[in-house]
Amino acid sequence: MLRECAWKKLYIDRDEKDMIELVRSCPTDFKEYYIQMQAAKRSQAPLAEQMVDDQIVLDKTVLDKVSMWKKSKGLPDKAVVGHVCLGTKCDYHQIDDVFICQETGNVHVCDDNCKEVIFCRESGNMVCTISGLCSESLLVQDDSDADEEEAEQEAEVLTGRGRFGRAFEFGYNCESEQELDRSFGFC
């Protein structure tokens, strides 16, 4: 009984200090909102995954959450070699943006370099077989006229038929630097 009273008193004292400090440092127009915000913090129960042996675990990183989940399922923290996870073959548990193979504990995170994506013909998107996340296809349909124009410009540069090729040919035939200067206006 004494312990319950002690922690309750500490909690109430700390809460009162927090409230006084909060109200003292806030703008007077927003004082009522700050009081409501502080009261809401007190009334919100922690999530079940934040409870470990009746202790509240605050600010767990995703890595810690993944590690705790693996430990609860008896899976190793290290990647299992010799097993290839596939979205069609394995079941996954999701924690935030992390997908964990329920068989081995191998972790998959989708990003720009995701190796599990396939092309979906219906949507034209790349779809991860594990997470189901979609990204736009790298195949972009351009205007065919623009492609032809670019090809012509490249051909001009490479074959010497373009502006640089003509300038080289014209400059090559000049007798002196003065003639080149008169022709182009620079040198």
VEXKE-556302 format. One record per residue: residue number from 1; x, y, z of N, C-alpha, C in turn. Coordinates in steps of 0.1 Angstrom, whole numbers, plus 5000, padded with zeros to 4 digits. Layout:
<nodes>
{NUM {X Y Z} {X Y Z} {X Y Z}},
...
</nodes>
This chain:
<nodes>
{1 {5008 4988 5000} {5000 5000 5000} {5009 5012 5000}},
{2 {5019 5012 5008} {5028 5024 5009} {5035 5026 4995}},
{3 {5039 5016 4988} {5045 5018 4975} {5036 5024 4965}},
{4 {5023 5020 4965} {5013 5025 4955} {5011 5040 4958}},
{5 {5011 5044 4971} {5009 5058 4974} {5021 5066 4970}},
{6 {5033 5060 4972} {5045 5067 4968} {5046 5070 4954}},
{7 {5043 5060 4945} {5044 5063 4931} {5033 5072 4926}},
{8 {5021 5071 4932} {5010 5080 4929} {5014 5094 4932}},
{9 {5019 5096 4944} {5023 5110 4948} {5034 5115 4939}},
{10 {5044 5107 4935} {5054 5112 4926} {5048 5115 4913}},
{11 {5039 5107 4908} {5032 5109 4895} {5025 5123 4895}},
{12 {5017 5124 4906} {5008 5137 4907} {5017 5149 4908}},
{13 {5028 5148 4916} {5037 5159 4918} {5044 5163 4905}},
{14 {5049 5153 4897} {5055 5155 4885} {5046 5161 4874}},
{15 {5033 5156 4874} {5023 5161 4865} {5020 5175 4868}},
{16 {5019 5178 4881} {5016 5192 4885} {5028 5202 4880}},
{17 {5040 5197 4882} {5052 5205 4878} {5052 5207 4863}},
{18 {5049 5196 4855} {5048 5197 4841} {5037 5207 4836}},
{19 {5026 5206 4843} {5015 5215 4839} {5018 5230 4842}},
{20 {5024 5232 4854} {5028 5246 4857} {5039 5252 4847}},
{21 {5049 5243 4844} {5059 5247 4834} {5053 5250 4820}},
{22 {5044 5241 4816} {5038 5242 4803} {5030 5255 4802}},
{23 {5022 5258 4812} {5013 5269 4812} {5021 5282 4813}},
{24 {5032 5282 4821} {5040 5293 4822} {5047 5297 4809}},
{25 {5051 5287 4801} {5059 5290 4789} {5051 5292 4777}},
{26 {5038 5290 4778} {5029 5291 4766} {5023 5305 4764}},
{27 {5020 5308 4751} {5013 5321 4749} {4999 5321 4756}},
{28 {4995 5332 4761} {4983 5333 4769} {4971 5329 4761}},
{29 {4971 5333 4748} {4959 5329 4739} {4957 5314 4738}},
{30 {4968 5307 4740} {4967 5292 4738} {4968 5284 4751}},
{31 {4967 5291 4762} {4968 5284 4775} {4958 5273 4776}},
{32 {4945 5275 4773} {4935 5264 4774} {4938 5252 4765}},
{33 {4943 5255 4753} {4947 5244 4744} {4959 5235 4750}},
{34 {4968 5242 4756} {4980 5235 4762} {4975 5227 4774}},
{35 {4966 5232 4782} {4961 5224 4793} {4954 5212 4788}},
{36 {4946 5213 4777} {4939 5202 4772} {4949 5192 4766}},
{37 {4959 5197 4760} {4969 5188 4754} {4976 5180 4765}},
{38 {4980 5186 4776} {4986 5180 4787} {4977 5169 4793}},
{39 {4964 5172 4794} {4954 5163 4800} {4953 5151 4791}},
{40 {4953 5153 4778} {4952 5142 4768} {4964 5133 4769}},
{41 {4976 5138 4771} {4988 5130 4773} {4986 5120 4785}},
{42 {4980 5126 4796} {4979 5117 4808} {4968 5106 4805}},
{43 {4958 5109 4797} {4947 5100 4796} {4949 5089 4785}},
{44 {4960 5090 4778} {4963 5080 4767} {4971 5068 4773}},
{45 {4965 5056 4771} {4972 5044 4776} {4983 5040 4766}},
{46 {4994 5034 4771} {5004 5030 4762} {5000 5018 4753}},
{47 {5006 5017 4741} {5003 5005 4733} {5008 4992 4739}},
{48 {5002 4981 4735} {5005 4968 4741} {5020 4965 4739}},
{49 {5025 4968 4727} {5039 4965 4724} {5049 4974 4731}},
{50 {5044 4984 4738} {5053 4992 4746} {5054 4987 4760}},
{51 {5046 4977 4763} {5046 4971 4777} {5056 4959 4777}},
{52 {5066 4959 4785} {5075 4947 4787} {5076 4945 4802}},
{53 {5070 4934 4807} {5071 4930 4821} {5066 4942 4829}},
{54 {5054 4948 4826} {5048 4959 4833} {5056 4971 4833}},
{55 {5066 4972 4824} {5074 4985 4823} {5070 4991 4809}},
{56 {5069 5004 4809} {5066 5010 4796} {5079 5013 4789}},
{57 {5080 5008 4777} {5092 5010 4769} {5088 5022 4759}},
{58 {5095 5033 4760} {5091 5045 4752} {5102 5046 4741}},
{59 {5097 5052 4730} {5106 5056 4719} {5114 5044 4714}},
{60 {5108 5033 4711} {5115 5022 4705} {5117 5025 4691}},
{61 {5129 5022 4686} {5132 5023 4672} {5126 5011 4665}},
{62 {5125 5012 4652} {5120 5001 4644} {5129 4989 4646}},
{63 {5142 4991 4646} {5151 4980 4648} {5148 4972 4661}},
{64 {5146 4980 4672} {5143 4974 4684} {5130 4966 4684}},
{65 {5120 4972 4677} {5107 4965 4676} {5108 4952 4668}},
{66 {5116 4953 4657} {5118 4940 4649} {5126 4930 4658}},
{67 {5136 4934 4665} {5143 4925 4674} {5134 4919 4684}},
{68 {5126 4927 4691} {5116 4922 4701} {5107 4912 4695}},
{69 {5102 4915 4683} {5092 4905 4676} {5099 4892 4673}},
{70 {5111 4893 4667} {5118 4881 4664} {5121 4872 4677}},
{71 {5125 4879 4688} {5127 4872 4700} {5115 4865 4705}},
{72 {5103 4872 4704} {5091 4866 4709} {5086 4854 4701}},
{73 {5091 4853 4688} {5088 4842 4679} {5099 4831 4679}},
{74 {5110 4834 4687} {5121 4824 4687} {5129 4824 4674}},
{75 {5129 4835 4667} {5137 4836 4655} {5151 4843 4658}},
{76 {5161 4840 4650} {5174 4846 4653} {5174 4860 4648}},
{77 {5183 4868 4654} {5185 4882 4650} {5193 4883 4637}},
{78 {5201 4873 4634} {5209 4873 4622} {5201 4867 4610}},
{79 {5205 4871 4598} {5198 4866 4586} {5201 4851 4584}},
{80 {5191 4844 4580} {5192 4830 4577} {5197 4828 4563}},
{81 {5208 4821 4561} {5214 4818 4548} {5208 4805 4543}},
{82 {5206 4805 4530} {5200 4793 4523} {5185 4793 4521}},
{83 {5179 4804 4526} {5164 4805 4524} {5162 4818 4515}},
{84 {5154 4816 4505} {5151 4827 4496} {5137 4831 4499}},
{85 {5135 4843 4504} {5122 4848 4507} {5115 4853 4494}},
{86 {5103 4849 4492} {5095 4853 4481} {5081 4858 4486}},
{87 {5076 4868 4479} {5063 4872 4483} {5052 4862 4481}},
{88 {5054 4853 4472} {5044 4843 4469} {5046 4830 4477}},
{89 {5057 4829 4484} {5060 4817 4491} {5060 4819 4506}},
{90 {5064 4830 4511} {5065 4833 4526} {5054 4841 4531}},
{91 {5051 4840 4544} {5042 4849 4551} {5051 4859 4558}},
{92 {5045 4872 4559} {5053 4883 4565} {5046 4889 4576}},
{93 {5053 4894 4586} {5048 4903 4596} {5053 4917 4594}},
{94 {5044 4927 4594} {5049 4941 4591} {5050 4949 4604}},
{95 {5061 4956 4605} {5063 4966 4616} {5068 4978 4608}},
{96 {5060 4989 4609} {5062 5001 4601} {5064 4998 4586}},
{97 {5076 5001 4581} {5079 4998 4567} {5088 4986 4565}},
{98 {5089 4978 4576} {5097 4966 4576} {5088 4953 4575}},
{99 {5092 4944 4566} {5085 4932 4565} {5094 4920 4569}},
{100 {5089 4912 4578} {5098 4901 4584} {5092 4888 4580}},
{101 {5100 4879 4574} {5096 4866 4571} {5093 4858 4583}},
{102 {5081 4853 4584} {5077 4846 4596} {5084 4832 4598}},
{103 {5090 4827 4587} {5096 4814 4588} {5111 4815 4593}},
{104 {5118 4826 4588} {5132 4827 4591} {5136 4840 4599}},
{105 {5127 4850 4598} {5131 4863 4604} {5139 4872 4595}},
{106 {5141 4868 4583} {5147 4877 4573} {5139 4889 4571}},
{107 {5146 4901 4570} {5139 4914 4569} {5140 4919 4555}},
{108 {5129 4925 4551} {5128 4931 4538} {5123 4946 4540}},
{109 {5130 4955 4534} {5126 4969 4534} {5126 4974 4519}},
{110 {5115 4979 4515} {5113 4985 4501} {5120 4998 4500}},
{111 {5128 5000 4490} {5134 5013 4487} {5136 5013 4472}},
{112 {5144 5023 4467} {5146 5024 4453} {5153 5012 4447}},
{113 {5161 5005 4455} {5169 4994 4451} {5162 4980 4454}},
{114 {5149 4980 4456} {5142 4968 4459} {5144 4957 4448}},
{115 {5148 4945 4452} {5151 4935 4442} {5138 4926 4440}},
{116 {5128 4928 4447} {5116 4919 4447} {5105 4925 4438}},
{117 {5108 4935 4430} {5097 4941 4422} {5095 4934 4409}},
{118 {5083 4933 4405} {5079 4928 4392} {5071 4938 4384}},
{119 {5070 4937 4371} {5063 4947 4363} {5048 4942 4362}},
{120 {5039 4950 4366} {5024 4947 4365} {5019 4953 4352}},
{121 {5015 4944 4343} {5010 4949 4330} {4997 4957 4331}},
{122 {4988 4953 4340} {4976 4960 4341} {4977 4975 4345}},
{123 {4986 4978 4355} {4988 4991 4360} {5000 4999 4353}},
{124 {5009 4991 4348} {5021 4997 4343} {5031 5001 4353}},
{125 {5029 4996 4366} {5038 5000 4377} {5047 4988 4380}},
{126 {5057 4991 4388} {5065 4981 4394} {5060 4978 4407}},
{127 {5057 4965 4411} {5051 4961 4423} {5060 4951 4431}},
{128 {5063 4954 4444} {5070 4946 4452} {5062 4933 4456}},
{129 {5067 4922 4454} {5060 4909 4457} {5058 4907 4472}},
{130 {5067 4913 4480} {5066 4911 4494} {5057 4922 4501}},
{131 {5060 4934 4498} {5052 4945 4505} {5040 4949 4497}},
{132 {5039 4947 4484} {5028 4952 4476} {5029 4967 4473}},
{133 {5040 4973 4477} {5042 4987 4473} {5045 4989 4458}},
{134 {5039 4999 4453} {5040 5002 4438} {5049 5014 4436}},
{135 {5056 5014 4425} {5064 5025 4421} {5062 5026 4405}},
{136 {5064 5038 4400} {5063 5040 4386} {5073 5032 4378}},
{137 {5070 5027 4367} {5079 5019 4359} {5090 5028 4353}},
{138 {5101 5022 4352} {5112 5030 4346} {5111 5032 4331}},
{139 {5102 5024 4325} {5099 5025 4311} {5090 5037 4308}},
{140 {5095 5047 4301} {5087 5059 4298} {5085 5060 4284}},
{141 {5072 5062 4280} {5069 5063 4266} {5071 5078 4261}},
{142 {5080 5080 4252} {5083 5093 4247} {5076 5095 4233}},
{143 {5075 5107 4229} {5070 5110 4216} {5080 5105 4206}},
{144 {5076 5098 4195} {5085 5092 4186} {5092 5103 4178}},
{145 {5085 5115 4175} {5092 5126 4168} {5104 5131 4176}},
{146 {5103 5132 4189} {5114 5136 4197} {5125 5127 4197}},
{147 {5122 5113 4196} {5133 5103 4195} {5140 5105 4182}},
{148 {5133 5107 4171} {5139 5108 4158} {5148 5121 4158}},
{149 {5143 5132 4164} {5151 5144 4164} {5164 5142 4172}},
{150 {5163 5136 4183} {5175 5133 4191} {5185 5124 4183}},
{151 {5180 5114 4177} {5188 5105 4169} {5195 5113 4158}},
{152 {5188 5122 4151} {5195 5131 4141} {5206 5139 4147}},
{153 {5203 5145 4158} {5213 5154 4165} {5225 5146 4168}},
{154 {5223 5134 4174} {5235 5125 4177} {5242 5121 4165}},
{155 {5235 5118 4154} {5242 5114 4142} {5250 5126 4136}},
{156 {5245 5138 4137} {5252 5150 4132} {5265 5151 4140}},
{157 {5265 5150 4153} {5277 5152 4161} {5287 5141 4157}},
{158 {5282 5128 4157} {5291 5117 4155} {5297 5116 4140}},
{159 {5289 5120 4131} {5294 5119 4117} {5300 5132 4111}},
{160 {5299 5143 4118} {5305 5155 4113} {5296 5163 4104}},
{161 {5283 5159 4103} {5274 5167 4095} {5268 5178 4102}},
{162 {5269 5179 4115} {5263 5189 4123} {5270 5202 4123}},
{163 {5266 5211 4132} {5272 5224 4133} {5287 5223 4136}},
{164 {5291 5215 4145} {5305 5213 4148} {5313 5208 4137}},
{165 {5307 5198 4130} {5314 5193 4118} {5316 5203 4107}},
{166 {5305 5211 4105} {5306 5222 4095} {5317 5232 4099}},
{167 {5317 5236 4112} {5326 5246 4117} {5340 5241 4115}},
{168 {5343 5228 4119} {5356 5222 4117} {5360 5222 4103}},
{169 {5351 5218 4094} {5354 5218 4079} {5358 5232 4075}},
{170 {5349 5242 4079} {5351 5256 4074} {5365 5261 4080}},
{171 {5367 5259 4093} {5380 5263 4099} {5392 5256 4093}},
{172 {5390 5244 4089} {5401 5236 4084} {5406 5243 4070}},
{173 {5396 5248 4063} {5400 5254 4050} {5404 5268 4051}},
{174 {5405 5274 4062} {5409 5288 4064} {5425 5288 4062}},
{175 {5429 5299 4056} {5444 5301 4053} {5451 5306 4065}},
{176 {5444 5314 4074} {5451 5320 4085} {5442 5323 4096}},
{177 {5447 5327 4108} {5439 5330 4119} {5430 5342 4117}},
{178 {5435 5351 4109} {5427 5363 4106} {5415 5360 4098}},
{179 {5416 5351 4089} {5405 5346 4081} {5395 5339 4090}},
{180 {5400 5330 4099} {5391 5323 4108} {5384 5333 4117}},
{181 {5391 5343 4122} {5385 5353 4131} {5374 5361 4123}},
{182 {5377 5365 4111} {5367 5372 4103} {5354 5363 4100}},
{183 {5356 5350 4099} {5345 5341 4096} {5337 5338 4108}},
{184 {5343 5336 4119} {5335 5333 4131} {5333 5344 4141}},
{185 {5342 5354 4141} {5341 5365 4150} {5347 5362 4164}},
{186 {5355 5352 4165} {5362 5348 4177} {5374 5341 4174}},
{187 {5383 5339 4184} {5395 5330 4183} {5403 5332 4195}},
</nodes>
